[in-house]
Every structure is written in C-alpha cells, then in structure tokens.
Amino acid sequence: MENTAGSNPQSNGFTEKLKSWLSWSWTYVCFIWFGMVLIMIYVLWSPLKLQETLASASVFLNTLTPKFYVALTGTSSLISGLILIFEWWYFRKYGTSFIEQVSVSHLRPLLGGVESSSATGLFTSINGETEPRPSVSECKVWRNPLNLFRGAEYNRYTWVTGKEPLTYYDMNLSAQDHQTFFTGDTPQLRPEDAVMQKAWRERNPQARIRAAYQALEMNQDCAAAYVLLAEEEATTITEAERLFRKALSIAGKDINLLVYIKRRLAMCARKLGRVKEAVKMMRDLMKEFPLLGMLNIHENLLEALLELQAYADVQAVLAKYDDISLPKSATICYTSALLKARAVSDKYVAHHPKPTAYLRCACAHFVSFPVRFSPEAASRRGLSSAEMNAVEAIHRAVEFNPHVPKYLLEMKSLILPPEHILKRGDSEAVAYAFFHLQHWKRAEGALNLLHCTWEGTFRLIPYPLEKGHLFYPYPGCTETADRELLPSFHEVSVYPKKELPFFILFTAGLCSFTAMLAMLTHQFPELMGVFAKAVSTSTTGSYSLPLLY
C-alpha cells in the first residue's frame, strides 16, 4: 500500500511535466517546426524529384472529367450534411456542440489549457465584492409540493395521450424519497417494511401495487402500503382520499407518515372543492409541525388561499416566508408580484376606460431605462409608487425564474408538472404555471402588466451567468437537470438563450457550398471543368514557384 501510494505522486508529476512540455512546445516552438519543414523540403527538393511529382499531379488533375468533380463535391456535401445533422441533434438534446465538447474535454487539457466548464469560480456580488460562484452540485432538486397523484392524474394522461408524463429519473428520486421518508427512521425493519422498501424501487407500477398487497397480507396495519395504493392504484381523488384516511387511522406516532398523509388529505380536499377545509388542515399541520418548513407546506396553503381569493391571508403568509434568510421559490416571488399587480390593475380597471392601453404606455416609460427607478423619476412619467412597486416585483420574480412568464402568457404550452423541480429552472416554471395560471387570469389586468414589463428585467442583468441584480447569478446547470426531470416531448426552456455553436454554422456553410458546387458542376460541366483546371494549375504553380526561386 505504501509503495503504491508513493508511486502515484511520481506518475502524476511526470504527467504534469509532459503536459507542460507539450504546451510549451506547442506555443513557442511551432514556428521553429514550420521553418524546419520548409528547410527539409528545400533540401530534399532535388533527391525526391518533387518538381516532377508536382508536374505529374498537374497533368493528372487536368485529365479529370467533370463527373469526378460532381462525385467529389456531392460526397463532400453528403458527409458535411451528416455531420450537420448529428451536431444539430446533439445540440438540441444536450445543449452543446459534440465537437466543441470533445475538444474542451480531451484536447485542451492535453495542450495545457484550462477547462472552461469548471465547477467553481468567482463572481462579483451586488456590493462589488468577490464571492465564490455556486458549483454545479448546488443545483439541488426539490420535491414538488403540489405534485399530482400518479393513479388518479398522471395515469389518466397516459391513457388518453399514450405519453409518459414522468421520467425515470424523476420517479427514481420519488422512490428514494419514499424509502427515506417511510422507513428511514425505523431502528429494525419489520418484514412488511422490507417489502415496501422493495416496492418503492420497482420500476413497473403493477409490481409496486402487488408488493403493497403482499405487505398488507403480512400486516393489515401497514400504513405505507395504503399510501402506495392511494398514490398508484386509486383512479379517482375520492378513492385516494379513502385510502389515505385508512392509512391515517393506523399510522400511529410515525411523524413522517402523519405529515405526508395529512398533507395529501388536504390536497385531496382542495382538488374535490372543499377549499376551506383544505386551508384549515394545512394551517393545523403547520402549527403541529412548525419545524418541517423544508417541506414547503406554505406553498400548498398559498395556492388554496388564492383559490378562495383571501388576498389578505396570502399577504400574511408571504410576510412570514418571503424573508431574506429563507430560500426563495417561484411561488413566493410570483405570488408577491401578483398581489402588487392586482392592486394596480384593479385600480385602473375601475377608473380608466382603457386600462390596457394606459398600462402599456406607462410601463413602456418604466422599462425604457436600464436601471431601477426612484419614486420621483417614476412619478414624472405617470407611474405612482404602487405601480412602480408592482413592476419591480415583476422584475424580481422574472430574475428569479425567467421561464415562468412564457407559460403564464401562454406563449408556451403547459404539460403536467414533474414530481421534482429545480428552483429557477424550467421544471419549477411548469409546476408554478400549471397551478397558478388561473389565479393570474382571475386578477383582471395582471397579465397585461406582466406582458408589457417582464422583458425589461433582462436589461438589468445583461450577463445573468456572471452577475445577478437581486439574486445570485443564474446557475448554468439548470438546463441539464431540467432535461432529466421533464419528458422528452417537452421543449425545455433555456436561459440565457444559447447561440448556435461555431461548428454547426461551419458545417452548414460547408454543406451548402459543396452542394452548390455539385449542382453547378452537374448543370455546367464544361465551364466548371475549365474553372477547376485553372484553380488546380494556379495552386500547383503557387506551390512550386517559391520553392524554385
């Protein structure tokens, strides 16, 4: 062991020296190499009869028929077209160029360069101080607090469309959550608990349901089995609620089970139209278990209160949870913006015959400046302090998650939300808009205000990956995680919008150019043959003249 450990530093040191030598030689000695090649050609010009070789090559090129050039250009166009198709597919699927990725991953380290996709770095904070950039590992995936029921909702979508709304990665995360949540604190696993642990890991839904019934055969009071049946087998919300009530009656004092079941019962009541009952259950749950804020039960409460149009209660919940020390979410930021936009839109809907035109004009004044407004500057252009607060709240929400407005404004189609979301990502935007679009539509004028102000946010953050305005820089890992969480038939929203890689543009130009040459050669063989011979003659002459001189 000691010898092995001692040999590793030596091999690593030798590798580093080799890489540094290659980098040095590539950077500083390339001109010497080029000169040596020219000298070698000059010295070997007569012994190798290079002049005769060039002359014979010129004769060979002059004897080629136009059909050869058609085949040559056609083959080049075909190969570059295939490369273009592959590059485009790879870019659409993974968001990067395959050739660039290979170059950065393998060639640049060999030549002594620094990889640009490092996990950590530095960015400038709002105060101008240098802080560590969040690493890729900080793109944490969270449980969706309003996730749907698999049997009663997700499966119905599959039956109608034939598409799977959940990815395997998402379901695997849910299985890990269930294993940890329901059997993680058990000091000694009972036989039925071992069966349920295996049941959560099953990929086939029918296998999970059979395992739940097997656990019930071992013990009729296995609450986790009823939870699985309520989630997976129940085809209606009413049936799921019945099974959850049965699980609650036998849950005992298991805190994890109690919290999960009571929360799902509150969600069942909300879906069945008993919204006031759902609000009471959520409030009681938050009072009974105040330390479980990580479960984000307040987001369920906010959505139910918005359904009741109890805006004063919504504001009270926001005052408690929209704190600088607590992690933000799209629900917190956009609900705050909705309340402020609703107050402004209500006022102008009531007192102005054309509120939309007025708001568009006022907001155009506001977003035409690249910096945040003072109340004096806003009032001079027709915006009151309430209007300014509403627009600033929208800018704050859009900076936190820039994907949401396209779903709220119905510029992108919605899908069923995943069971896990990535904060500030497209998955969170889908989950928020799926449940809250109706509340924005109910507040007349709020969507109009959002429509004419949300794009002004991007003037405040011209380089979102390097420096934020009110939040940390936008994480660059959201696209990769969202592609794992969202189904393949959904077009993932990417921010900031990526430009096409150089190699895609290069192969597109090469394919078009060679295809044009092939077509011209096929249509005008004599003219293109004369042109090709002239080019080949001038090329060989340009190579030979300097050497002869």
Salt bridges, closest charged atoms under 4 A:
GLU153 OE2 - LYS271 NZ 3.15
ASP170 OD1 - HIS420 ND1 2.85
ASP177 OD2 - ARG143 NH1 3.71
ASP177 OD2 - HIS420 NE2 2.55
GLU192 OE2 - ARG190 NE 3.43
ASP193 OD2 - ARG190 NE 2.96
GLU231 OE2 - ARG264 NE 2.85
GLU232 OE2 - ARG150 NH1 2.88
GLU232 OE2 - ARG208 NE 3.05
GLU241 OE2 - ARG245 NH2 3.27
GLU241 OE2 - ARG274 NH2 2.37
GLU277 OE2 - ARG245 NH2 3.98
GLU277 OE1 - ARG274 NE 2.62
ASP284 OD2 - LYS280 NZ 2.96
GLU288 OE1 - LYS262 NZ 3.03
GLU303 OE1 - ARG270 NE 2.96
GLU303 OE2 - HIS439 NE2 3.02
GLU307 OE1 - ARG270 NH2 3.41
GLU307 OE1 - ARG442 NH2 3.52
ASP322 OD1 - LYS328 NZ 3.99
ASP322 OD1 - ARG396 NH2 2.76
ASP346 OD2 - ARG342 NE 3.64
GLU392 OE1 - ARG372 NH2 3.35
GLU410 OE1 - LYS441 NZ 3.48
GLU419 OE2 - ARG150 NE 2.83
ASP426 OD2 - HIS490 NE2 2.99
GLU479 OE2 - ARG483 NH2 2.57
GLU479 OE1 - LYS498 NZ 2.99
GLU491 OE2 - ARG92 NH2 3.81
